[in-house]
Amino acid sequence: MATGHHDMRKSINGLALVVADTLGLDPTGAHWFVFCNRGRDRLKILHWDTNGFWLHCRCLEQGKFHWPKDGKDAHALAVTARQLRWLIDGLNWQNAIAHQPMAPRAMV
């Protein structure tokens, strides 16, 4: 997740450059890269799949995403798939408390 706001006019190549240059990460890696606009009502998700990029867009008609501000030390935050879903659903994913996943144990 790229903190702060980004220019939503950027498409695949522009966002891949942000991932490589600003975040210092490989845009063709296994991660999903999530960007938000200044108004916090639009998201773009960039990810590599086998032989090309996917670009997903989400525009809210009403409301805003709970998006982290650009930190001095971190330009990117790692989030789980669950936290991303909370964010997309409009929840404050940073303060949400959920049951932690557990490994199955043998029944005696």
Steps between C-alpha positions, in 0.01 A plus 500: 500500500656829388444760771391854422323597179586428140405629158213280380567604139792257506438169334691172516840629389488810719398306809763232431759780496372627836536148641855466370633853555313633805427180689816318391308179431469270202165567326506148350522337843223312674364806683196712424575875499216723613483875430250767607421849373509826700122495556523143637205388287691308229732200517716330243651157557789386281626142492695273271342176381714253303568709190338839554359752743148530636371843597190509717319826569247586770313832512268582787180690424478599865738491797877469528756227556689490831840562342832551684680829452845502348742416781848647527657156528262282299365552150338156505320288755457124486142392565330164497233400249249528784608856582477595133145365490413704810645810334299441181187442710548839669616381841781659696733209438775637727288476814290197414544201727423159361543143610852390419539196275597181677658181383270199528575268787433132540182402683558263788 
